[in-house]
């Protein structure tokens, strides 16, 4: 499983499609809300219960990325993509068995635990390689690949809705839809495994010291001891919690918001809304991350967090009175959500260098695990309690949206606290390490 080294003349623009084949597949996770109503009806689940496979999947994404990040750096992208393929597809097959036998714990275990490992390893598999191929435009490069994760639901949402319509929305229909997903994604992800290449001279495994790279270089173990890492952890967690709160419950949310109006939202229209959110998520990953190459990472996160809070405020106050306003604000929030994911590897590269950036990124994704629990829990739990209290429509979400505004403000403050990494955390350049003189520390801002 050694990563193939690119031959002379190999175009670096062939690497993003390899990453996209994996990310478009594992991005199916964002279409989970299409399966929520059928599962609730077929298995008698609450909204909180039907969110559990998705929540566990995101938890395992962060944990597997954190613990597997160093292995990905050492073994290379082909190994990582293969592991992702096996885990993600097997997770669907186990979930299919669970739906067919009406054993919900198998769906949770298969889709959430096993499939979640595939999500995490697959997500970080191309990041370090892409940054090495595109040192001049790291935000754009990671945005191209990571937009696939956001765009996965653009394909999976209508595809899943059509399968449930054709196969039926009972347990057997859900099982067959899961089976088709698992087999189809296995074939598609194989394309990335076969196509990926690493730059010449970049031959894992990584030895004790870094290659002679320019600029600041910080190891993964040192990075997690810096305040910059934890500020970015808070930034990512808050931004993801705010976005995932809408995304995970998108289909039932828009139905609830306009259930009592003269223009209720049908099931097919709700699935279309999920697809629109996926498009915004995908567009934000390439658009906003490319913009960060021009205006800087800190400035773009000011936009994500500050304007995102304003969008949530508009939805909470006026969303149920205007369908276009609700949709536009949700699309903006999801574009920031996607942009935040795509920009964070470049932010890490700016602060910590390219040495072990994939492993650092993996550790940072534990913020996504936390957000994957917080976002759906806040929205679903509060909606369930409000429903029990006799409330309906947009009233189910007023409190949770105000909480999201507060979380975005916390993230905004954390981003303002980010400063350059102190020189004591830097890895000495090879020439400096050979000198007897100690390295003079640089003044940290």
N, C-alpha and C positions, 0 to 999 in steps of 0.2 A: 504493500500500500504506500510505498514511497511516492511523494509527489513528483510527477514528471517535470523536468526542467525544460523551459521553453527553448526551442532551437533558435538559431540565428534567423532573424527576419520575422519572428513570431509577432503578431500584432497584439498589443496589450488590450485592444478593444474586444478581443474574443473572451477575455476573462469575465467581464460583467455579465454576458449571457449565461455563462456557467453558473455564476452566483444566482442569477435570476431564476434559473430552472429549479433551484432548491427553495429560494425564498417565495416564489409564487406558489409553491406546493404547501409549505408549512404555514403560509399566510392564510390558509383555510380556517385557521383558528378564529379569525375575525368574522367568520360567517356562522359562528356557533349559535347566535341568537335565532337563526332560521329554524334550528332544531328544538329550541326551547318550548314553544307552544305544543308541538306534536308529542314531545316527551312528557310534558305535564299532563296532557290529555290521556296518553296511552298508559302511563305508569302511575298516574295520580300524584304527581309531584308539585311542590310549591315553586314559586319563582326562585327562591333562595336555593332550593335543592337542585333545580335544573341547571343552575349556574355552576354547580360544584365541579363537573368535569373540566370546564373552561378555567375555573379558578386554580384547580390543581395543576392543570397544564401550564399555566403561567408561572406558578410556584416552581414547578420542576424545570421550566425553561431557565429561570434565574439560577437555581441551584446547580443544574447540570452545566450551565455556562461558567459558573464560578469555579466549580471543582474540575471541570474538564478543560478550562481555558488553557492551562499550561500544556496539557496533552495535545490540544489542537495546535499550539505553537510548535511543539516538538515533532509531531507526526505529520503535520501539513494538512492542506485543505482536502485532498482526495480521501484520506482516512476519515476526516471529520464528516464529509458529505456522505460517505458510505454508512457510517454509524447512524447519521440522521435518517437516511433512507430506510434502514432496517427498523429502527425504533418507531418512526412516524407511521410507516405502513402497517407494522405489526400492531400498533396501538389501535388503528382503525379495525383491523380484523378481530381483535379481542372485543372491541366495542360492538361490532356486528354480532358476535356470539352472545354478548350480554343483552342486546336488544331482542334477538331471536328467542332467547330463553326468559326474557323479562327479569333478568338479574341486573338491577341497576348498578350494583357495586362493580360488576365487570365493565360497564361503560365507563364508570369513574376511573377504575384501574387502567383500562386499556387506553382510552382517549387522554385521560389526565396524567397518569403516572408514566406509562411506557411512551405514549406519544409525546408527552411533555419533555422527556429526555431528548427525543428527536428534535423538538422545537429548539431547545437550548443549544445543542451541538450544531445543528444546521444553521442557526441564526448567526453564530460567531464564526462559522467555518471560513467564509471568504474575507472577513474584515481586514485582518493583518496583511493578507496577500494583496488585496486591492490597494491598500495604502502604500505598499511597496511598489506596486506597478504605477501608481499615480501620485508621486510625492509632490507634484506641482499643484494638484487639485484634489486634496483628500476629501473635502466635503462633497464635491460632485461625485467622486468615485464611490464612496460608501453610500451616497444617496441613490445612485443608480441601482445598486444591488438591494439595498434595504427597502427601496420603494416596492420591490417585489413582494415583501412580506405584507406591506400595507395593501398592495393590489390583489393579493390572493383571494380576498372575499369578493372582489369585483367579478371574478370567474366563479368562485365557489357558491356565492349566494344565490344567483339565479339558477345555477346548475343544480344545487341542492333542492331548491324550491320545486324545480321541474321534476326531479326524481321523486320527491315526496308526492307530487301530484300524480305521477305515473304509477309509482309502486304502491301508493297509499300512505297515509300518515299514522297507521297503526304500528305496533311493534315490529311486525314482519317487514313492513315497508321501510321503516327506519333502518332495520338490520341490513336490508339489501342496499340501501343508499350508502351506509357505512362500508359495506363490502366493495362496492364500485369505487368509492373514494380511495380505499387502501390500495387496490390493485392499480388504479390509474396513476396515482401519485408515485408509486414505485417505478413505473416506466418513465415518467417525466423526470424524476430526480436522477435517474441513471444518466441522462444526458449531461448533467452537470459534473457527475463523477468522471465521465469519459473526457470531457472537454477541458477541465481546469488545468492550469499550468502555473508554475512559480517562476519568478525571474531568475535568470542565469546568475550563479554565485550565491543564491539563497537556498542552501541545502540543509534542511533539518536533519538530525536533531541539533538544537542549539547547545553549544558548549557552555563552559562556565562563564565566559565573558561575552560581551556584545561584539558584533562586527564593528569595524571602524565606521561609525555613523556620525553625521554632523549634528551639532546642536545638543541640547539637553537630552540625556537619556536616564530613565529611572526604571528600576526593576519592578516587577509586580509586587513583590514582598515589601519593597520600600514604599511604593505608591499608596498602599492601604494604610500606611502610618502617617500620611500627610493630611492636613485639614482640607486641602484642595479636593482630594478624593471624596471625602465625606460631604463637602459642600455640593459637589456634583451628584453624589448619591441622593441627597435631599432634592436637588433640582429635578433629577430624572424621576424620582418617586412621585413627587407632587404633580408633575406634568402628565405622567402616565395615569395616575389615579383619576385625574380630571377627565382625560380622554376616554379611558376604558369604562368609566361610569356610564357614558352614553353608548359606547360601541357594543358592550356586552348585552345591553338590553334594548338595542336600537329598534328592532321590529315591534315588540310590545309597547315600547315607550311612545312612539309616534301614534300608534293605535289608541292608546289611553289618552293622549293629549287632545285628540280631536274626536273622541268617541261621542261627546255630548254636543257636537256642533252640527251644522247642516251639511258639512263635507267630511264625513268619517273616512278613515283610511282603511282600504281593503287589505287582505292578506298579501296579495300580489304586489300592491303598491308599497306595503311595508317592506317586502323583500327588495323592491326597487330602491327604497330609501337606504337599506343596508348597503346595496351596491354603490349608491352615490357616496355614502360615507367612505367606502373603500377607495373610491376614485380620489376623493379629497385627501385621504390618508396617503395614498400612493403619490399624488401630485405634490403634496407637502414634503415628502421625503426627498424628492429630487429638486424641487423648486426652492424650498427654504434652505436646504443644506448647501445648494450651489450659491445662494445669496450669502450664506455665512462666509464663503471664501472671499467675498467682496467687503462685507461690513464687519466681520469678526464674530467669533462665537458668543462672546458675552452679550453683544448687542442683539443678536438674533434670539437669544433666550429671553432677553427683556421683552421682545415682541411676543414670543410664545406665551409667557406667563402673565404679562400685563394685559395685553389685548385679550387673551383667553379669559381672564377674569371678567372683563367687560362683556364678552359674548355670553358668558353664563348668566350675568346679571340681566341682560336683555331677554334671554329665554325665560328666566324665572319671573320676570315682571310682565312681559308682553307675548311670550311664546304661544299661548293658547288662543290668542286673538288674531294671529296672523301666521298662516301656514308657511308663506315664503320667508318670513322673518325667522321662524323656528328652523327651517331647513338651512337657510344661509348661515345662521349662527352655529348650528351643529357642524356644517361643512368646514367653517373656519376653525372651530375647535379641533376637529379631526385632522385638519391640515397641519396645525401646530403640534398635535400629538405625534403624527408621523414625522414631521420635521425634527422634533426633539430626538427621536430615535436615530435618525440618519445623521444628525449633527454631532451627537455625543462622541463617536469614535474620533472625529477630527478634533474636537475639544480636548480629548484625552491625548491625542498626538501632539497638540500644541503645548500641553502642560508637561507631559511625561516622555515625549519622543516616541520613536517607532519601535524601539527595543521592547519586546513583550507587551506591545499595546493590545494584542488580542487577548492575552491573559488578564490584563488590567480591565479591559472591556467586559470580559466574562465575570469578573468579580463585581463590577459595577451593576451588572444586570440583576443582582440580588434585589436591587431597588425595584425592578420590574416584578419580581416575585411578590414583594410586599404590596406593591400597587395592585397586582392581580388579585389579591385577597381584598384589599381595602376598597377599591372602586366598586366591584360588583356587590360586596357586602353592604356598603353604605347605601347604594341605590336600591338593591333588592330588599334588604331588611327593612329599611324605612318605608318602602312602598307596601310591603306586606303588612306592616303595623298600621299604616294609614288606611289600608283597605279594611282591616279588621275594625278600625274606628269608624267605618261608614263613609269614608271619603272616596273620591273617585276623580278620574280625569287628571288634569295637571296638578291637582292638589296632592297627588301621590308623590310628587317629586320636588315640591317647593323646598322642603328642609334639606334634602340631599344636595340640591343645587347651591344653596347658600354655603354648605360645608365645602363644596368644591371651590367656591370663590376664595374661602379662607385658606385652603391648601395651596392655591396658586399664589396667593400673597406670600405665604411662607417660602415657596420656591423662589419667588422673585428676590426676597431678601437673601437667601442662600447664594444665589447667583452673584449678587453684589459683593459678597464676601470672598469670591475667588481671586486669588493673587498668584503670581509666579511661584513655582516650587523652589524652596530654599536649597542652596547649593549643597548642603550636607546630605541631601537625598540623591544627588547626582552620582552616576557611575562615571569614574574618571575615564577620559579618552585613553586609548592604548598608549600613546606617547607620554601622556601625563602619568599614567600608572607606572611606567618604566622609570620615571625620574625619582630621584631620592627626595627632591623638594616636595613639600606638601602642597596640595592644590589650594590656591587662594579662594576662599568662598566669595561668591558674588552677592552683592547686596540684594536682598529680596524686597520687592515692593510691598 
